[in-house]
Structures are given as structure tokens and as C-alpha cells.
Amino acid sequence: MQWSLFVLILMGQCSFFVCQLYDYYFIGEKKTWDDAQKYCRNHFTDLATVSSMTDTKTLKDANNQDGAWIGLYSMYKKNKNNVWRWSLPGVEFTNNSWAPGEPNDAGNDPENCVVIKTDDETFKWIDVHCSNTKYKFVCYNDTKNSSETFNLIQNQMTWLKAQNYCREQHTDLVSGLTQLEDKDFKKLIKNESKCLWIGLFRDVWKWSDGSSFSFSYWDPDKVILINQSKNWEDALYYCRDHHGDLVSITNLGEQKWVQERAKKANSPYVWLGLRYTCTLDFWFWVSDEVVNYKNWDSHETDDCDMSGAMDKGGQHKWFKKNDMEEFNFICSK
């Protein structure tokens, strides 16, 4: 059970919740996040904090419902979310290995994850979008459980999927200067010609009890409807800052999953992560997925300043809308 079942982003909604008093206590009452926090602080210690995979498994055993609040909330402020952390809990962040000019949030678009540049001996850090799917990555292994300390994973995926892969198959994404300067790590990536994901990310989430744990376990395959109307660009930034990206649809299964969310929108359409480039004359997903599966309305024509939106009702076809129109939108986590 991943955190999409626990952290329900719309704070006004009511849900079950889990309190902590040196242990987890599932509370079978539905409350908003704020009311759940007050309840836990009055009767226990606070809403539950999760610091490891062991805690995650314990929560899964304690919760037999569809979801429950935990003590995680967003402190997002545009261009002020500057808390860099390592994926592996307990590893201290020190700011001394950035490539020149980094981190730079290129184009004023927050870049909250980090790759390591492998084309020289210095192995400098570069901030990039977490939704980028162009990079391989290195997993760290606790040597108590594996004979190999580091494993280079050849699959290319988003940072979040790489993190979950490492945590499920190994220990975590490679994290901290001690690991990055290890001779075995340097030997492993010596012949790599492209950048690799490392476990450094910028955190906009906080724990209710003030804990500094960097552990996270987001579900990378879930989507969420945002019942706020924004133009396409603002919707894109919102998704990237709070979740993962505007949603991509690459097959019929994903289409059906997204259209179920679209039915609950309070606007006639919902924005997708689908964008048209006049210069190159083609449509593309902002997550870099190829537009193979299509569900366009048959009367649509291409034009500049257009992005893709799904019809809330009917057959949930895709329509080409001007970027400045304002609709609800769907984010992928």
C-alpha cells in the first residue's frame, strides 16, 4: 500500500486517519486532515510519521480501509521550495558538488530531482525534472543483504519510479557523498556516457510532528483530479510542483482510468499533458511518452497555442483547446 492511499491531497475532504503514540493507532472516524491532526495531538502524540519501509508495512497492516490520513502535508511556495534531501533516510545533505550554474530551475520551471554528470572525474550534480524518463540509475544495497554495494540499472524511468524500484529490489537510490565518492561506485559508472539519477531531490513536504525524515513512498501509477480551473501552463506547473506531471495516456487502460477521474470534474473538460508544437508540427506528451494511442474527436484540427483536454462526459474524447482556457486538470503521481 503506497502513499496515494494515505495522503489525500485535498485537505477539505474527510477520511480515516492514523495516530501515533510510539505505535500506530487506526482511527475509524472520518475527518478533514486538520481535524485529524487536532484529534491525534489531543488524544495521542500526532498524526502518524513514516520513516522506513518497515513503518509503511506496519501502516498497511493497521489500515483495512481505502485510505487514511498520515502526518504529511505540503509547504509548497513557488520558487521557495529549496530543501534538498537524500532519498536514503539519515543521510545528511551538504551542498558542495553542483555543476557550475546549478541548481538553476531552467526556464523558471522547478527541477526538483538530480542526475550525476558522468563525463568527467568530478561527477557533478545537475537538477532536472523528476518526470524525465531518459536516465538510468544506480541502486545502493545494504551489504548485510547483498554482496554488491551498488547496482547499475539499465532501465530508463522517472526519478520516482527509480526510487521505488531501488527500495523494492535493493535498499535505495545511491545517496550521500560517502556513497558517491566510493571507489566501487566510481568504477561502476566510469564508462557511462550519459547522466544517471541519484537519490537527491528537493522536498516540499513536511511531517506534522516536525520530523526531518526524508523517506517517501509515493505511488507512481496513480492519477488525481485537481478541482481547480487553470490555464494549461499553470496546470502543468501545479502538477510538477505538487505531484509528478500532467497525466499522459498511452493505452486504453490508462484512458479508462483517467476518464473515471474526469467524470468528477466541475469544468466541461480536463487538461491532459498533451501539447502541440508548431515548429515541428506534431503532438507530444510532456512526460516524453510517444503519442501512439489516440482518442481524438474526429472534428479536431491542429493549430498553434493548443493543448489536449479530455471531455468530462460522453465518450471522453480528446479535444484541442487554446492554452489560455481554464479547466480542471489531472496529475499523475
C-alpha positions in Angstrom: 0.0 0.0 0.0 1.7 3.2 -1.2 1.1 6.7 0.0 -1.6 7.5 -2.6 -3.8 5.6 -0.2 -2.8 7.7 2.8 -2.0 11.3 1.7 -5.3 12.6 0.3 -4.2 15.9 -1.2 -7.5 17.8 -1.0 -7.3 18.8 2.7 -11.0 19.6 2.9 -12.0 16.0 2.3 -12.8 13.7 5.1 -11.0 10.4 5.6 -10.0 7.9 8.2 -6.6 8.6 9.8 -3.8 7.1 11.8 -2.4 8.5 15.1 0.9 7.8 16.7 1.9 7.3 20.3 5.1 5.3 20.0 2.9 3.0 17.9 0.2 3.3 15.2 -3.5 3.6 16.1 -6.0 3.5 13.2 -9.0 5.8 14.0 -12.2 4.7 12.3 -13.7 8.2 12.2 -13.7 10.3 9.0 -12.3 13.8 9.5 -10.5 16.5 7.5 -6.7 16.5 7.7 -6.7 19.5 10.1 -9.3 17.9 12.4 -7.5 14.6 12.3 -4.3 16.4 13.3 -6.1 18.1 16.3 -7.6 14.8 17.4 -4.3 12.9 17.3 -2.5 15.7 19.2 -5.2 15.8 21.9 -5.5 12.0 22.4 -2.1 10.6 21.3 1.1 12.3 20.1 0.4 13.4 16.5 -0.7 12.1 13.1 1.5 9.2 12.0 5.0 9.7 10.8 6.6 7.2 8.4 10.4 6.8 8.4 11.0 3.5 6.7 9.6 0.6 4.7 9.0 -1.2 8.0 6.7 1.6 9.1 4.9 1.5 5.7 4.3 -2.2 6.1 3.0 -1.7 9.7 0.6 1.0 8.4 -0.6 -1.3 5.7 -1.4 -3.9 8.3 -3.2 -1.4 10.6 -5.4 0.1 7.8 -8.0 -2.1 6.2 -9.8 0.8 4.5 -9.4 2.6 1.2 -7.2 5.3 2.7 -6.2 7.1 5.8 -4.5 10.4 6.7 -0.9 10.4 7.8 1.0 13.5 9.1 2.4 14.5 5.7 1.5 17.9 4.2 2.8 20.2 1.5 4.5 23.6 2.4 4.8 24.5 -1.3 5.7 28.1 -2.2 6.7 28.8 -5.7 10.4 29.3 -6.1 11.0 28.8 -2.4 10.9 25.0 -2.1 14.7 24.8 -1.5 15.0 21.9 0.9 17.3 19.4 -0.8 17.3 15.9 0.8 18.8 12.5 0.1 16.4 9.6 -0.6 18.1 7.3 1.9 16.9 8.2 5.4 19.5 9.5 7.8 22.0 10.8 5.1 22.9 14.4 5.7 22.8 16.8 2.7 25.9 19.0 2.0 25.8 21.5 -0.8 29.2 21.2 -2.5 29.0 19.1 -5.7 26.8 21.1 -8.0 27.9 21.6 -11.6 28.6 25.3 -12.4 25.3 27.3 -12.5 23.3 24.5 -10.9 20.7 24.2 -9.5 19.1 26.6 -11.9 15.4 25.6 -12.4 15.9 26.1 -16.1 13.2 28.3 -17.7 11.6 29.1 -14.3 10.2 25.6 -14.3 11.1 23.9 -11.0 13.6 21.0 -11.4 13.2 19.0 -8.2 15.4 15.9 -8.9 19.1 15.4 -9.6 21.3 13.5 -12.0 25.0 13.0 -11.8 27.1 14.0 -14.8 29.4 11.1 -15.7 31.6 12.5 -18.5 34.4 13.6 -16.2 36.1 12.5 -12.9 34.3 15.1 -10.8 30.8 13.7 -11.2 28.9 17.0 -10.8 25.2 17.3 -10.0 22.5 18.7 -12.3 18.9 19.5 -11.4 16.3 18.2 -13.9 12.6 17.5 -14.0 11.6 14.5 -11.9 9.3 13.3 -14.8 12.2 12.9 -17.2 12.4 9.3 -18.5 15.8 9.5 -20.2 18.1 8.3 -17.3 19.4 5.1 -15.9 20.2 5.0 -12.2 22.2 3.3 -9.5 20.8 1.5 -6.5 22.5 1.2 -3.2 22.5 -2.1 -1.3 22.9 -2.5 2.4 25.8 -5.0 2.4 24.1 -7.1 5.1 21.6 -8.1 2.5 23.7 -8.2 -0.7 27.2 -9.0 -1.8 27.2 -6.0 -4.2 27.1 -2.5 -2.7 26.0 -0.8 -5.9 23.9 -1.9 -8.9 23.6 0.0 -12.2 20.1 -0.4 -13.5 19.9 -0.1 -17.3 16.2 0.7 -17.5 15.3 4.3 -18.0 12.4 5.7 -15.9 11.3 8.7 -13.9 13.1 9.6 -10.7 10.1 8.4 -8.6 9.9 5.1 -10.3 13.6 4.7 -10.0 13.4 5.4 -6.3 10.6 2.9 -5.8 12.5 0.3 -7.8 15.6 0.6 -5.7 13.6 0.5 -2.5 11.7 -2.6 -3.5 14.6 -4.5 -5.2 17.6 -3.2 -3.2 17.8 -0.6 -0.4 17.5 2.9 -2.0 18.8 5.2 -4.7 22.5 5.9 -4.2 22.6 8.7 -1.6 25.2 10.9 0.1 28.8 11.9 -0.6 30.2 8.8 1.1 28.4 6.6 -1.5 29.1 8.9 -4.4 32.8 9.0 -3.7 33.1 5.3 -3.1 35.7 3.7 -5.4 33.3 0.9 -6.3 30.6 3.4 -7.3 33.0 5.4 -9.5 34.3 2.2 -11.1 30.7 1.1 -11.9 29.7 4.3 -13.7 33.1 5.0 -15.3 32.1 4.0 -18.8 28.6 5.6 -18.7 28.3 8.3 -21.3 25.0 9.8 -20.0 23.8 11.3 -16.7 22.3 9.0 -14.1 19.7 9.5 -11.4 20.9 9.8 -7.9 18.9 10.0 -4.7 18.9 13.8 -4.3 15.6 15.6 -4.5 14.0 18.9 -3.4 11.4 18.3 -0.8 8.2 20.4 -0.4 6.6 18.0 2.1 6.7 18.2 5.9 5.7 15.9 8.8 3.1 17.1 11.2 5.3 16.3 14.3 8.3 18.2 12.8 10.3 15.1 12.0 13.0 15.5 9.4 12.7 12.1 7.8 13.3 12.2 4.0 11.7 8.8 3.5 8.9 8.7 1.0 6.9 6.0 -0.8 4.7 7.7 -3.4 2.7 5.5 -5.8 4.0 6.4 -9.3 1.0 4.9 -11.1 -1.9 6.8 -9.6 -3.7 9.9 -11.0 -5.5 12.6 -9.2 -8.2 15.1 -10.4 -7.5 18.7 -9.3 -10.8 20.6 -9.0 -9.2 23.9 -9.7 -9.5 25.7 -13.1 -6.2 26.9 -14.5 -4.8 27.5 -18.0 -2.7 24.7 -19.4 0.7 26.1 -18.4 -0.3 26.8 -14.8 -1.9 23.3 -14.6 1.4 21.9 -15.8 3.5 23.7 -13.1 1.0 22.8 -10.4 1.2 19.1 -11.2 5.0 19.1 -11.4 5.3 21.0 -8.1 2.8 19.0 -6.1 2.7 15.6 -7.7 4.6 14.4 -10.8 3.3 15.7 -14.1 0.2 16.4 -16.1 -1.2 13.0 -16.9 -0.2 11.0 -20.1 -2.4 8.4 -21.7 -0.5 5.7 -23.7 -3.1 2.9 -23.9 -6.8 2.1 -23.5 -6.3 1.0 -19.9 -4.9 4.4 -18.9 -7.7 6.1 -20.9 -10.3 4.3 -18.8 -8.5 5.1 -15.6 -8.3 8.8 -16.4 -11.8 9.2 -17.7 -13.2 7.9 -14.4 -11.4 10.8 -12.7 -12.6 13.2 -15.4 -16.3 12.4 -14.6 -16.0 14.2 -11.3 -14.6 17.5 -12.8 -16.5 20.7 -12.3 -15.4 22.0 -15.7 -16.5 20.7 -19.1 -13.0 19.5 -20.0 -9.9 18.5 -18.0 -6.4 19.3 -19.2 -4.0 16.4 -20.1 -0.3 16.6 -20.5 -0.7 16.8 -24.3 0.9 19.6 -26.2 1.3 20.7 -29.9 4.5 22.2 -31.3 4.0 24.4 -34.3 7.7 24.4 -35.1 7.9 20.6 -35.5 4.3 20.1 -36.4 3.4 17.2 -34.0 1.7 16.4 -30.7 3.7 15.1 -27.7 3.2 14.2 -24.1 5.1 16.4 -21.6 6.3 13.2 -19.9 8.2 12.3 -23.1 5.9 9.4 -23.9 5.2 8.8 -27.6 1.7 9.7 -28.8 0.8 6.3 -30.2 -2.6 5.6 -28.6 -5.1 8.4 -29.6 -8.6 9.2 -28.8 -9.2 12.5 -30.6 -12.6 13.8 -31.5 -12.9 13.4 -35.3 -13.6 17.1 -36.0 -10.4 18.4 -34.4 -7.7 20.3 -36.3 -4.2 21.3 -35.4 -3.2 24.9 -34.6 -0.6 26.9 -32.6 -1.0 27.5 -28.9 -3.1 24.4 -28.5 -3.0 21.6 -25.8 -5.1 18.5 -25.3 -8.1 18.2 -23.0 -10.5 15.3 -22.3 -14.2 15.7 -22.4 -15.7 15.3 -19.0 -18.7 13.4 -20.3 -19.9 11.5 -23.4 -17.2 9.2 -24.8 -14.4 11.2 -23.1 -12.8 12.1 -26.4 -9.7 14.4 -26.6 -10.2 17.9 -27.8 -7.7 20.5 -28.9 -8.1 23.7 -26.8 -6.4 27.0 -26.6 -3.8 27.1 -23.9 -5.3 30.1 -22.1 -8.7 28.4 -21.5 -9.1 27.4 -17.9 -10.2 23.8 -16.9 -9.7 21.3 -14.1 -6.8 19.0 -14.8 -5.4 15.6 -13.9 -2.0 15.0 -12.5 0.0 11.8 -12.4 1.9 11.0 -9.2 
